[in-house]
Amino acid sequence: MSLRINDIVPNFKAKTDHGSIQFHDWIGDQWAILFSHPKDFTPVCTTEFGVVAQLADAWAALNTKVIGLSVDGVDEHKSWKIDIETYSGAKPDFPIIADADLVISKQFDMLPADAYLPDGRTAADSASVRSVFIISPDKKLQLTMTYPMSVGRNFAEILRALKALQKTYGHSIATPANWTEDQDVIIALTLDDTAAKAKFGDFDAKLPYLRVTSKA
């Protein structure tokens, strides 16, 4: 299936190293990040899972749950977490989904419908399972990023994007390029100048269609 921004994400049931979950129930009323990996015990993925573990306090401060996914089984996940903690110095307390049958990877459009895992497979057989999905409390997909196997993900950027999504969620604003916390935001074009002034007060019109404010 194809999955696009603002689609409700699949409500799958899955096994994890923390037990079975129903995805929408697991999200609850929080934000969620699903980050997927093609195989356990691979070098780039180990560094990434380590960073996710190190950022535990940041996820909690943003009311966000994180969950991994790999096309290996629960036992492999549990063993791999020992390596992740050894490497990163942080305990990976988040669950990892076991997607050995590829059902979830296909639901999230990371693999084609006819994909399968051959005997003696390597990470290259599921290389496209390297994505990030940020999901809002209404269970809608808000952002997705997909990386090649050779490039480690920048979790500082994922954090920045999450903060921007939470800043703009349900509000008539957007964030400019390279936005970081406490910087000005853009007033949405859904508000004309009169409505924008009523909502935000005086604003700075860089261009007729590019109006910024510090009061959001």
N, C-alpha and C positions, 0 to 999 in steps of 0.2 A: 504494500500500500504506500501511497505518497503521503508525507506528513509535512504540513506547512505551518508557518507562523499563525497563531490564533486558533489552530485546530486543537480540539481536546485530545490529549495523548491517550494511547491505548491503556485500558484498565486491565492489565494482565495479572495472572497469578504466577508466582515464581518461587523457587527455592533459593535461599541465600545462606551464607554461613551463619546468619543470625536466626535461621528458621524460615518458614514459609511466609510470604506476604501477598496481599492484594494491593496493587500499586496505588490506586487512588486512596484507599484507606490508610496506607502507609504515609502518604503525603499529608493527609489531614487538612488542616487549615494553614499550612506553612508553605513557603517556597521550597522548591526541590531542584537539585542538580543531579542528573544522570550522566555519568561519564563512562564511556565504554572502551574496552581494550580487546585486542584480538587473541591474546594468549597470556596466561600466567607465566611467571619466571622469565620475563623478557626485560631487557635492560632499561629501555626508555620508559616503559610502563611502570617499572619499579620506582624510578625517580619521581614519576607523576603521582603515583599513589602515596609516596612519601610526603610530597608537598601537601596533598589533600589532608593527610593526617596532621601535619604541622599547623594547618590553618583551622583546626577544630574550633578554636575560640572565635575566629572571624565568622565562620558559618553560623555558629550559635548566636552571635551578636546580630546577625542579619536574619534571624528567624528562618534559617534555611537548612533543610536536610540534604545530605549528600549520599549517593549510593553508586557503587561501581557495578560494572557488568563485564563479564568475560565469558568466552565460549568454552570454558573449562568447568569442572565440577566443584562441588562444595569442599571436598577434601583437599583439592589442589588450592583452593582459595585460602583455607585455614593454614596450610603449610607455607604458602607464599607470603602471608601476612607476617610470618616470623622474619623473613628476609626484608620485608618493607620496614619493619620496626628496627631491625639491625642497621639498615642503611640510613634511615632518616632520624632515628632517635625519638620518634613519636609513635605512639600506639595507634594503629588504624582501627578505630572503634566503629567506623561506618560499615554497613553490610555490603557484600558483593554478590550480585546475582549470578547464578549458575545457568548459563544459556547454551548448554551443550547441544540442544536440539535446534538452535538458531531461531526459534520462534519469535523471540523478542527482537533480535537483530533484524529480522525481516519486517516485523510490525513497524519498527522505527525507520525502515527504508535504508538500513545500512548494508544489507545484502539483498541480492535478487531472490525472487521466490524459489528458484530452482537450485539455490546454493546448497552445498553439503560439505561435510568435513571428511576428506579422504583418510584412509589409513596412513599413519605416519605423518600426519599433517604438520605444517609449520605455521608460524604466525602469518606468513604470506598468503595462506589459504583463506584467511579472514581479515585481511589487511584493512578493509574499509570499515571495520568495527573499531573506529577511533574517533568518536564524536563526543560532543558535549551538548546536552539539552538542558536549558533552563526553563522551568515550569512554574507558573504562578499558582496561587492557592485555588483558583477556579479550574485548575487542571489543564490549562491551555499552554501550548508551547509558545514561549516568548522569544527564544533565541536558540540557534543551533550553530555549532562550529564543527568542521570535520578536518582532521589533520592526516598527513601521510605518516607512515611508520618512522620515517627518519627525523621527524621534527617534534621535539617535546613541546607539550602545551604550556602556554604562559598563563599560570593561574593568577598572577597579578592582574592580567587583563580580564580574566573570567570574573574575578572579584569586582573590578571596576565596572564591567558590564552589568553584573548583578546589582550593584549599587545604583547605576543609572536606570535600570529597569524598575527598581523599587521607587526611585525618585519620581519617575514619570507615570507609574502605573495608576490609571484612573484619574489623571490630571491633564490639563490642557497645556502641557509643556513637552519639550524634547531637549535632549542634550546635544551640544555641538561636538565637533571632532575633538578628541583628546580630553574630553571633560573629566574632571575629577571633583571630589567632594568640595563643597563651599564655593564652587565657581558659578557664574551666571548660567542661566538656562534660556532656551529659546521658547518664545510664546507660540503656541500652535496656531496654524492658519485657520482653524475652525473658529477662532475669536477675531472679530474685526477690531479696529482700533478702539472703538468706544467700549466694547465688552472687555478688551484687554486692560484698558485703563481702570474700568470699574473693578476688575478682579485683582490687578497687580499694582495699581497706582501708576505713577510715571514710569515709562520704560525707555530704553535706548533703541531707536530704529536705525540699525546699521544700513539697512536697505528697506524699501517698502514692505518686503516679505520676510525680512530677517530682523526680528525684534527681540531684544534680550532683556532679562530682568534678574535681579538678585533677590526678589521677594517671594519666590516660590518655596 
